[in-house]
């Protein structure tokens, strides 16, 4: 039966995508990208100073509803600076999920802190508020206004949930728990540009949030990231730290603290501006492709096509299915990739990687279950589409 389903899936993919082989998620450049890049080159402003950086920040802030957006060279840099802005220090601990891209945990370690991994929910693949509360109540305590891990004795300095593949996690519940315990929350919204909880865009629920504009994201600036915040002071600090902590001056070079050369170049921002103009079209087309996939998989109850949970909207950055067993997942991986259709498994759990294997975790039951069953399927905006056709 699985062989028949896989062959029919191959036929469906060939109806949607004309390319061969079919990519998992590749960029789409059919707007003003070349025009804006040429204008940028002609202006001679190609590095971290230029009008397109300002334009891109302003446009992203407007789209997401955040008060402030600060462009960075990539999403990892945005996360690193967010850790510093949240006053996460060496020797602290930061709660996050093991089911995530490695950048999340890397950024925590850049600040000198250690990640603590808690489980995710199966339906969102994002941090479980129940697991978060259980960990805090069973393993942590408040001492003089500081949250301490009773097992390690370290300060719990932050919490970083992730909106996996653009599907919003139960962020409102997570925020409520963090507020109750007095823990700063940083949203890893790298994959969720265009995703909402109610009418609120992801990235607007915590103290800070980050986006990624890597080449495989829903829109790309080639390389790039963004810090989102509604706090003006944090926004000013973010811009200062990402610009080598240089005090503005007409000709003097004075730096008042350790800073980072993390500002996005104008060239990347020019590309990002052109991409952002097309985002609404991309979102609609991707939603229509998701409907096509959902209709196909509803005929096969053993395969679960992931939808956003009630009350949220996903950008469908990467369409995702959950197979019934690890063996079936592996069979799908082998068949599709051998037949020119790129699919991929979810990331290896951070707790299984050598640099994080000694970090504390809560057993990660759902995370292990998902790790062995999740499959991402082609999700690019197809060639030749000007308006959505997959109703």
N, C-alpha and C positions, 0 to 999 in steps of 0.2 A: 504493500500500500504506500509506504514512504517513497518508493521509487516513482510511483505514478504521480504523487503529489509534487515531488521535486521536478519532474519533467513538465508538469503543468505550470509550476512556478517559473521555470525557465522560459516557457512560452509567454507568460504574462510579462516578465521583465523585458523580453524582446519587443513586445508591443509598446512599452513605455519608452524604452531607450534604444536609439539607433546605433549608438557607439559600440565598438567591439575592441577589447573586452569592456564590460560595463564596470565603471568605477563605483566605489562605495559612496563617496561624496566628493565631487570635484567642483572647483569654482566655476562661476558663470559670468562671463564678461561680454555683455552686449549693450552696454549703456555708454556713459560718458568717460569710461576709464582712460582710454588713450588720450582723449581731449584734455582731461584734467592733468594727466601726467606730463603732457607736452607743455601745458601752461605753467606747470610747476617748474619744469626744467628751464623754460624761457625766463622765469622770474629770478633764477639763480638761488632761490630759497629751497633747498632740497633736504636740509638736515632738520634739526629739532626746532628751528624757528621758521615760522611761515603762517600765512593766513589759513591754509587748509587744515592745519592742526586745530586752530581755534574753531573753524567751521565744523570740523568733525566732532569735536567735543560738544559744541552747542547743539548740533543735530541729534547726537546720541542722547544727551540729557533731555531734549524735548521729546524724543520718541519714547524713552523709558519712563519719563515723568520724574526722574531724579533732578534735584536742584543743581547738582554739580557733576561733571564728568571730566576726568583727567586722563589723557591718552598716554600710554606707555608702549615700550617696544614689544611687549608680549604679555599674555595673561599671567604667566608665572611671576614676572616683575611686578605686575599689579597686585598679585597676592602677597608677595614679599613686603611691599611697601604697606599694604593694609595691615599686615601683622605688626609692623613697627608703629603704625598710627594707633593701633589698638593697645599699645604698650605691652605687647608680649615680649618677654625678656628671656635671656639664656637661663635654662634650668626650669622654666615653666612647662606646663603641659597644655595642649590644645586638643579638644575633642573633635574628632572628625569621623568619616566613614572609611572603611578599608576598601570598599567597592568604589573606586574613583581612579581618575588618571593620576599618574605619579606626581604631577606638578603640585597638587594639593598638599601632599605630604612633604615634598621638597621645600616648598615655601615656608612651611612650619619650621623645618630644620634650619633654613637660612637664618631665622631669627634666634636660633640657639635653643628653641623649645623642642619638646618631644610630642609626637602625635599619640593620642589614645584612641583606639578604634572601637566604635560601637556599631551595632547592626543596622541594617536598612529594612524598609518595608518591601515586600515582594511586588506590590502593585505599582510603586513609584520608582523603585531601585535607589531611592534616596534615603537619607537618615530617618530612622524610626523615632518619633517622639516618645513612644512607650519605652524603647530601649534607652533613650537618653535619660528619661526620668528614673528608670530602674537603676542605671549606673550611678546617677547622682545621689539617689537615696541610699543605695547599698554601699557605695565606695567613697563618698565624699562627705565633708562637713564644713560648716561655716565657723571660722575662728577669727574673731575681731574684724569682721567684714571681709575676710579673705576666704575663698573656697579652696580647701585643701583635699587632695587625694589621700585618704587614710592609708592606702596601701604603699604609695611611693613617698608620701610626705610633701609632694610638690604642689605648687599653686596651679589651679585650673584657671588659665588666663584667657581662654577664648573657645569658641565653638564655630566650626566651619562645615556646614551642610552643603551638599551639592545637588543641583538640579540635573540629574543624570540624563544625557541625550536630549535635553530640552524638556523633559517631563517634570513639572514642578513637584517637589517633595511637599510634605505637610509642614510648610514653613511657618504658618501662623501658630500652630501648636508648639513648634520648636522655639519660636520667638518668645512665646508666653512662658515656657519653662526657663529659658535663659534669663528673661527679665525677673522671674521669681527668685532665681539664684544669684542674680547680679553678674552674669557672665556675658561679656561682649560677643556679639554674633557677627561673623563675616560670611556673606553669601558667596559661594563659588557658583556664580551664574555664567561661567565661561561658555556653556553650551546652550543657553536659554534665551538668547536675544529673540524677542517676539513671543515669549511665553508669559502667561498671566495667571494669577490667582485672583479670582473674581475679576474686577476691573483694574487691579494693581499689577504692574509689570514686576516680574522677578527682579531682585536686586534692590528693592525699596523697603525691605522688611527689617534689615539689620543696621548696625552701625555703619558698615561699609559693604560693598559688593564689588565683584570683578567680572569683566567680560573678556572674551578672547576673539581675535579676528585672524586667527591662523588660517592657512590656505584651505583647510578642510571645513571651516565653519560656514554657517548659513550665509554670512557675508564676510569678505576678507579684505584686509589691507596688506596682504602679503605676509606680514608679521605684525602683530600689534595686540594691544590689550587696552583695557579701560578700567579705571577705578570710579565707582559710583558712590555718592554719599549725599545726604541731605543736610550735612553739618558744614557750615561755611568755614569754620576754623580748620577742620580736618581737610577740606578741599585745598585750602591755602598751604597747609603743611605738606600735602601730597604733591602739589606742584613744585614746592620748594625742594623736597627731598629727591624728586625725580629729575631735578635740574641741577644736580651736584651740589645742592644747598648753597647756591651762589646768590649773594645779596645783589639785587639789581643796581647796576651802576653803568654809566656811559662808557667807561673804559677800565675801571679797576676790577681785579679778580680777587674778591673777598668771599670766603666760604665760612659759615659760622658753625657748621657741624659736619659729621660724616654724611655725605650725600651719595647719590647714585646717578649714573648716566643712563637713565631709563626713559627719557622723553621720546615719544614717537617722532620719527622724521617726517618732514612735510611731504615727501614722496609717498610714503605709506598712507598718510592722511588723505592725500588727493585720491588715491585708489579707494580708500574707505568712504569718502564722500560720494563718489560715483556709485559704489555698491549700495550705500544706504538709500539712495534714491529709488532703488529697485526692490527694497526689502519687502514692502507690502505685496508686490507681485510674486516674489519668491515664496512668501508665506502662504498665499492662496494656492499656488500651484502645488506646493508640498502637501498642503492639507488635502487637495484633491487626489494626489498620488496615494496618500495614506488611506483615503476612502476606498480606492481601488484595491489596495492590499487587504484592507479589512474585509471587504466583500469576498475576496478569494479565500481568506483563512477562516471565515465563519463556517465554511463547509466542512472544516476539519477540527472538531472539538479538542483533539489531542494537542493542537498547536495554539498557543495563546498569542494573539497580536496585542501589543501594548497600546492602551489608550490613556490619556490623562485622567486623573481621578476627578470625581464630581466636584464642580466648582472651580476647575482650572482649565486652562487652554495651553496646549503644547505647540511649539514651533515645528515639531516633527523633523528636527535636525537629522537624527538617525532613526529611521523606522526600525522597530525591534520586535522580534518574536521570541517566545520561550518554548523550547522543545520539551517533550515529556521526559527525556532521560539524557544523560551525558552521551550515551552511544548514538542517539538520534542526532544530537547537536553535532557530533563529530562527523556523522554521515552527511549531514547537510553542508558542513564546511568543505568536506572533500569533494562532493558532487558539484556544488556551485562554482567553487574556484577552479576546478578542472574543466568546467564548461564555460569559462569566460565571464563569470558573474562574481564580482568580488563581494564576499561576505566576511565577517570577522567575529570572533568571540568577544565577550566583554573582557575588561582588563583582569590580569591576575590580581588577586587581593594584595593590598599593600603589606599586610601582615605576613605574607609568604615570601616577600622580597628580602634579600640578605640584609639590607641596611635597616629594615624595619621589623625584622623577625622577633626582636626582643621587646617590642613595644606592647604595652598592656592592651588587651581587648576583652570583649564580653562573650566570646564563643562564636559569634558571627554566623549563627545558624542559617539565617536567610541569605547572607552574603555568599556563603559556600554553595548553597543551593542554586542561586542565580549564576554564580561564576561558571558552573558546569552545564548550564542550559541556555543561556542567553545567546542570541545571534542577531547581529545587525545586518540589514539587507539594503540594497542600493537605494539611495535617497537624494541624489542630485536633482537639480532642476534640469529637465531634458533639453537637448538642443532643439532649436526651431520653434519653441513655444513663446508666443507673445502674450497670449491670454490663456487661462486655464481651460482644459478640455475634459478633464477627468471628473465629471460631476457624479 
